[in-house]
Each structure stands twice: as C-alpha cells, then as structure tokens.
Amino acid sequence: MKFNFLSAQANNTDRDIYDFIVEDINGENFYFNKLKGKKIMIVNTASKCGLTPQYKKLEALYKEYRTQNFVIVGFPANNFLGQEPGTNEEISVFCEKQYGVTFPMMSKISVKGTNIHPLFAFLTKKNLNGLSDSSVKWNFQKFLIGKDGKLELVVSPWTSPDDPKIVNWIKG
C-alpha cells in the first residue's frame, strides 16, 4: 500500500484531496493532483456485498458525466464481513467482467479501524477534511469532493449512485 502526502502542512484543514498519492489496482502511483478541477466521487467497494450491483450504476454515472469534469475513484476494502476477499487482480477481473468498470480502481485498503488508510482518515475526520466527522458505515459509502479538492458531502452506502442528490451535485 503506497501513500504519500505531496505536501506536509502545519494546519491539517489546509489539506485537500490533491495532497494524496495512492496505489492503483495495478500497483502504479495514482496522483489525485492530476484530478484538479474535477468533481470526484470516492467510494469504497466490495465484490460480495448486497450492494455490489451499485457498480453498474456507478459505471453508468461515470460514463455519462466523465466528459463533464467528473470522476469516480473506487477503493476495494474488506472491512465489512469479509465481503472483499479477493486479490487486486481478482477484483480487477471481477469489476471488468461483471460490470464493465472503466473508472479508476485503486489497490485494496482498509477504510476503518486501526489500519485505516490515511486517505480515509482524511475523509472521515473533521480536523483533517474541514467539513465533518463521519465513519464508513458499510461498503459503497460515497465521498463527494468539489473541484477545489475539498470534501463537500458524505453519502450513505444505501443511497443509489444515480440518486438526484448525487446527480444534482455533479451537475451543480
């Protein structure tokens, strides 16, 4: 698991999503600073969850709005009842074959607990993200990041990706 901050700033709330470099599902560096000016949805995913069919709606949303400065970034995680047991390669094959996923997928990480990935610590702690404290309640929780790299909204795992609240946020 790679993780780097591009800059170390004294005031944690000055950080934004662009400070992060993570590892994609193929083991390559993924630089969030290359997404400047885009709205970003970060979602933790799992292949063996009742919510796994959300991949289909996530992919449809991505295809519809990717040319309008919108991107989805998926983070497989095995934090909930072992519902993402696969390796990065198995997850990648599953996502492609079952749902035709083309949005960026990252390496499997932990989204809560003592091994929480620093990106998800940022997304869930107000003293880091400047918006609110939250917790990842289940697979497919959505974090909506504005064009300025700041967290704007945390959306329930049970909210469909094509919910009007999300679509209006993308269009707004």
Stockholm file with secondary structure:
# STOCKHOLM 1.0

chainA/1-172         MKFNFLSAQANNTDRDIYDFIVEDINGENFYFNKLKGKKIMIVNTASKCGLTPQYKKLEALYKEYRTQNFVIVGFPANNFLGQEPGTNEEISVFCEKQYGVTFPMMSKISVKGTNIHPLFAFLTKKNLNGLSDSSVKWNFQKFLIGKDGKLELVVSPWTSPDDPKIVNWIKG
#=GR chainA/1-172 SS CCEEESCCCSSGGGCCGGGEEEEBTTSCEEEGGGGTTSEEEEEEECSSSTTTTHHHHHHHHHHHHGGGTEEEEEEEBCCSTTCCCSCHHHHHHHHHHHHCCCSCBBCCBCCSSTTCCHHHHHHHCHHHHSSCCCCCCSTTCEEEECTTSCEEEEECTTSCTTCHHHHHHHHC
#=GC SS_cons         CCEEESCCCSSGGGCCGGGEEEEBTTSCEEEGGGGTTSEEEEEEECSSSTTTTHHHHHHHHHHHHGGGTEEEEEEEBCCSTTCCCSCHHHHHHHHHHHHCCCSCBBCCBCCSSTTCCHHHHHHHCHHHHSSCCCCCCSTTCEEEECTTSCEEEEECTTSCTTCHHHHHHHHC
//
